Amino acid sequence: MGATNEIYERNRFNKRDQEAGESIESYVATLRSLAKSCNYCELTDSLIRDRIVVGIRENSFRKKLLQGSKLTLPSVSIFAGLTKKHPNK
């Protein structure tokens, strides 16, 4: 097995958008998996959070995420769960 091409892996991560019909939970899991080979170290969670904001399909959800100044990856996941249970939030 050869060495990981960090640039290639980061390209895959940064180009990954949420697919039609894909849940937020599945999208986050895929981003986590892709990030493992990117060598982001302590920036991993913040870069996954940013990729979610940029890559989610639903503009109304993106707008809600952008309203807070202290958005974290765990808060995105909690908010996604609340939005799924209560779509009008």
Phi and psi in degrees as a GROMACS rama.xvg file:
@    title "Ramachandran Plot"
@    xaxis  label "Phi"
@    yaxis  label "Psi"
@TYPE xy
-81.7656  174.891  GLY-2
-69.1619  148.907  ALA-3
-71.8739  133.607  THR-4
-89.5405  96.0013  ASN-5
-56.5901  -41.2252  GLU-6
-63.1023  -43.6301  ILE-7
-62.7704  -45.5385  TYR-8
-64.4009  -40.4461  GLU-9
-67.5523  -34.3264  ARG-10
-62.5048  -45.6107  ASN-11
-59.02  -44.5776  ARG-12
-62.0306  -49.3168  PHE-13
-72.8591  -18.6051  ASN-14
-94.1789  -5.66778  LYS-15
-80.0466  112.842  ARG-16
-105.418  161.129  ASP-17
-64.2699  133.649  GLN-18
-88.2386  157.532  GLU-19
-56.5538  130.156  ALA-20
80.1949  -2.04969  GLY-21
-84.5942  130.517  GLU-22
-72.3085  159.934  SER-23
-60.4837  -41.8945  ILE-24
-59.1103  -44.511  GLU-25
-67.2573  -40.1365  SER-26
-61.8718  -45.1815  TYR-27
-62.4815  -43.1906  VAL-28
-61.2514  -41.0374  ALA-29
-65.2146  -43.0425  THR-30
-63.0747  -40.3276  LEU-31
-60.0882  -43.5587  ARG-32
-64.0741  -45.054  SER-33
-64.2134  -37.2712  LEU-34
-67.7011  -23.9534  ALA-35
-57.2952  -32.7093  LYS-36
-98.7897  11.2863  SER-37
-95.4755  -12.0293  CYS-38
60.1712  43.2024  ASN-39
-81.8995  -15.8822  TYR-40
55.4695  -126.22  CYS-41
-71.2653  -9.32481  GLU-42
-87.9233  -4.73343  LEU-43
-52.8605  -53.4201  THR-44
-62.1256  -41.7138  ASP-45
-69.0294  -34.0226  SER-46
-72.9913  -35.0204  LEU-47
-64.9122  -44.419  ILE-48
-56.3198  -47.347  ARG-49
-63.4437  -39.9459  ASP-50
-64.9504  -35.685  ARG-51
-62.931  -48.983  ILE-52
-59.2779  -41.9566  VAL-53
-75.5525  -36.6099  VAL-54
-98.026  -5.48194  GLY-55
-71.1472  149.371  ILE-56
-79.1734  -32.1152  ARG-57
-88.7145  111.329  GLU-58
-63.1333  -35.0714  ASN-59
-65.8629  -36.7342  SER-60
-67.6483  -41.4218  PHE-61
-59.2095  -44.6761  ARG-62
-60.4509  -40.669  LYS-63
-64.8108  -40.3672  LYS-64
-64.6442  -36.5541  LEU-65
-76.0682  -10.801  LEU-66
-72.4972  -26.4475  GLN-67
-94.5491  144.141  GLY-68
-93.0031  -10.2837  SER-69
-116.721  39.6403  LYS-70
-69.0948  128.306  LEU-71
-120.919  165.347  THR-72
-60.9014  -45.3682  LEU-73
-61.3897  -36.3233  PRO-74
-69.5391  -31.3151  SER-75
-62.5565  -44.6198  VAL-76
-65.1176  -42.4878  SER-77
-63.923  -46.0644  ILE-78
-62.7793  -39.1829  PHE-79
-62.5787  -41.189  ALA-80
-64.8968  -41.1119  GLY-81
-66.8772  -40.644  LEU-82
-65.1551  -38.1616  THR-83
-66.0006  -39.034  LYS-84
-76.9265  -32.6818  LYS-85
-132.585  82.6936  HIS-86
-58.1111  -21.0596  PRO-87
-86.9441  -0.106881  ASN-88
